[in-house]
Amino acid sequence: MNMLERISKIITKFLPLWVIVFSLYAFFNPEPLKPYAKDISYLLGIIMLGMGLTMSIDDFKLVLTRPKDVFFGVFFRYLIMPFVGFAVAKMLGLPPALAAGLILVGCCPSGTASNVMTFLARGDTALSVTVSSVNTILAPVLTPYIFLLLAGTLIPIKAEALLIDILKIVIVPIALGVGMRTLLSSFVDKIMKIVPVVSVVCIVFVIAIVIALNASKLMTVAVVAFAAVALHNAIGLGLGYGASRAVGMSEDKSKAICFEIGMENSGLAAALALAHLDPIAAVPGAIFSVWHNLTGSVLAGYWSSKKDKEEARAVSN
């Protein structure tokens, strides 16, 4: 089991590398992956099940003990990224399908990567976990209707169909995971060391499938789609931190909210785009999955190093 755990850590640590490698493979050799398009929702379900296995009732206690922090975290999450996505799409003049895909990324909840980055940045991890949990639970209602509000003028959108898919892909697997965590805790504890690697394999596969399905179109949109994603992510991280500080949150809390806002469940966005929109609308979600892990890692490393220096100065004084 120790060997398996070590392999799991290596695979998980180098997620951006695996995404890049398999995305390149999918771009240059798309045909073998195209038949797996129908399996994307199941792969996302496995990822959400893994998220559920890490959650417990304790993750929601902060709603009662620190309601203001949680409220602002969730409020900023669903205010900033959807509207930033809309603004960036308008500014760059994205085609309707690509614009809708970028907005959809912004309307989706944050992913578990935000919790990891907050931990690495030595921020308020408890707040990060709670905000992630709450905004994921709210996603079936907030995601489709905010998306309808912002992207409904660009393309036809059936909000009810999105709601049903989010319930199936997100809420049901998470509820199952929480139930297993509660009722089968000893079994879950035994498998938790390898759950992250299963999630990594699934998300890499999802991204590769999306790239394969859009390989023929990517050459024409890759540059502008990457620019849109980079702007969306950078503005989201900046506004997330700035807005948190503006309402009086400490630096550690603001780090958590920064990652909650700037890092998305982009795999869910890609799956929803493939199911309900033009396939090209899934491209921003695929790119975001790589990019936000890179920028998140750099920012977390900077904050961690900064805190180490501050603590060293405090000791020397």
N, C-alpha and C positions, 0 to 999 in steps of 0.2 A: 504493500500500500504506500510506503514511503517513496518508492521509486515513481509510482503513479502520481503522487502528490507533487514531486519535483518536476515531472514532465508537465503536469497541469499548470504549475506556476510559470514555467518557461513559456508555454503556449499563451497563457493569459497576459503575461508581461509584454509580449511583442505583438499585441493585437493590431496596431497600425501597420506593422510590417506584413502580417498575413493578409490583411485587407488589400494592401497595395499589390502584393504578389498574385493573389487570386483574381483581383480585378483586372490586372494585365492579362492573365491567362484567359479570362472570360472575354475580354475585348478582342484578342487576337484569335481565339478559338471558341466562338459563342455557341455553336450548334449542340455540343453535348449537354450544355446546361439549360437550354431553352425548355425542354420538356418538364423541368422541375418547377416551372412558374406556378403551377397549381398547388405546390407544397409550401409556398411562402407563408401562408397564414398558420400552418401547422408548426413551422419552424419558429415563428414569432410566439406562438402559444407555448412552446417549450421554454423559450427565453423568459416569458412572463411567469411560467410555473417556477422557474429558478428564482425569480425575484420574490415570488410568494413564499418560497421556502426560507428566505432570509428575513421575512417580516413576521412580526408578532403584535399582539395587542399593545405591548409596551411602546411600539413605534408611534402610536397615536396619543400617548399620554400628554405630550407637549401641547396638544390642542387645548387641553384643560389648564395646564400649568403655565404655558406661555402663548396664549391665544393671539396676542398682538404680533409676535414674531412670525407665527405660522400664517396668520392672515395676510401680512404684507408679502411673505414669500409666495403664497399662492396667487395673490392679487397681481403682483408684479409679473409672475410667470405667464399668466394668461392675458396680461395687458401689453407687455413690452414686445415679446417675440412675434406674435401674429401681426401687429401693426408695423414693426420693423421689417418683417418679410414683405408686407404689402408695399411699404415705402421704397425698399430696395428694388423690388420688381418694377415699380413705376419709374424709378430713377434710371435704371438700366434698360428700360423698354423691352423687357423680356416677352417672348411670345406667350400667348394665353396659357397654354398647357404647362410651360416651364414656370411661369409666374404662379400658377395655382399650386404646383408642386412645392415651391419655396414657401408659400404662405401656409400650406398644409404642415410642413415641417415645424413652423413656428406655432401652429395651433396644437400640436401634439404635446403630451406631458414630458417632463424630464426623464432621462433614463438612469439606470443604476450607476453609470459611469460618473455621474455628478457626485454621488456619495463617496466613491473611491477618490476622486480628485480633491474633495473637501478634506478627507482624511489625510491625504498626502500633503496638502497645503497647511495642515494643522489648524483647520478651521473648526466650526461648530458642527461636528458630524451628526450629532443627535438631531439638530435642527434640519440638516440636509435630508436625513432619512425620513423625518416626519413630513416635510414639505413634499418630497418625492411621493410618499405614500398617499397623501391627501390629494395632490393634483392628479395622480393616476386614477384614484377612485372617482374624481370629478370628471375625468376625460370623456366618458360616454356622452355626457350632456354638453360640456363646454366646447370640446374639440369640433364636433360637427356643426354647431350653430354659429360659433365664431368664424369658422371656415366659410360657412354659407354667407355670412354678413360681408366678409371681405373679398371672397373669390366668386360669389354668385353672379357678379356682373361679367365675369370673364368666361366662364364655362358653365354648363348645366350641372347642378349639384343636387343630389338626393340626400339630405341631411339624415333622414330616418334610416337609410341603408347604411350610412357611415356609423350611426349610433349602434345599430345591431352588430356590425362587424367588430366594433371596439369592445362591445360586451363579450362577444365570442372569443376574440383574440387576446383581450387584456383582463377583463374582470373575472371571467370564469376560471382561467388558469391560475390567476393570483389567489382567488378564493380557495381553490383546491390546494395550492401550496401552503397557504396559511392554515388550512384545516389539517394538512399532513404535519405541519410544524407543531400544531397543538396536540394532536392525537397520537402521532407517531414520532415523538421528539427524539427518542434514542436512535431510531433508524435514520432520521434526517441528519442527526449529528454525524453519523458514520459516512454519509455521502456528500456532506457539505464541501469537503475539500476538492471534490471533482466537479461540483455543480458549475463553478465559473468557466471551466474549460468547455463544458457542453454548450454553455451560452455563447462562448467565443466562436466555436465551430459553427453554430447555427447562424450567428450574425454575419460571419464571413461568407457563408453559403448564400444567405439572402442577398447580400451586396453583389456577389458574383453573378447571381441569377439576374438581378436588375441590370447589371452592366451588359450581360450577354443579350438580353432582350432589346437593349437600346444601342448595341454596338454599331449598327449601320448609321445611326443618327448622331452618335456622340461627337464625331469629328466636327460637325457643324455647330454644336452647342457647348462643347466642353469648356472653352475658355470663358465664355460669358456665364455659364453655370457655376464654374469654380469661383469666379469673381463675386457672383451674387452670394454664394455660400460663405465665402471668407468675410464679406462685409456684414452679412447677417449675424454670423457668429461673433465677430469682433465688437459690433455695436451692442449686441445682446449682453456680452460679458461686461462691457464698460458701463452700460446703463444699469445692469443688475447690481453691480458694486456701488455705483454712484447713487442710485435710488435708495438702496439700503442705508447707506451712510446719511443720506438726506433726511430720513425719518428717525435717525438717532440710534441705529444699530451699531454695535461694536464692530471692530475689524474682523474678528473671528466669525461673527454672525454674517457679516457682509460677504465674506469669502464663500460661505455656504450658499447664500442667495445668488451670488454671482454665477456659480456653477449650475445651480438649479435653473437659471434662466438661459444661460449660454449653451448648455448641453441638452440635446433633445433625444427623445425616443425616435430617432430618425428611421430606424428599421420599421417601426409601425407606420410612419409616414409613407415609406416606400411601398409597403404592403397595401395600404389603403389606396394609394395612387394607382397601383397596378390593377386593383380590383374594380375601381370606380372611375378612373380618369384615363387619359391617354398614357401609354407606357412611358413616354418621355417625361411625364410629371413625376416619375419615381427617381429621376436622376439626381435632383437636389438632395433627397434623402440618402441616397447611396454615397454621394460626395461628403455630405455632412458627417456620416458615420466615421469616415476617416479623419476629416479635418478637425472636428471638435475634440477628438482624442489627442491629436497632436498639440493643438493650442492649449487644451486643458492641462496636459502633462507639463508643458513649458511654464504655464502660469503657476501651477501647483509647486513646481520646483523652485521658482523664483520666490514665492511666498514662504516656503519652508526654509530656504536659505536665509531669507531676510530675518525670520524669527530666530534662527540659530544665532545670527550675529547680534541681534538685540539681547538675547539671553546671555551671550558671552560678555557683552559690554556691561550688563547689569551685574554679573558675577565679579568682573574686574573692578567695578566701582565699589 
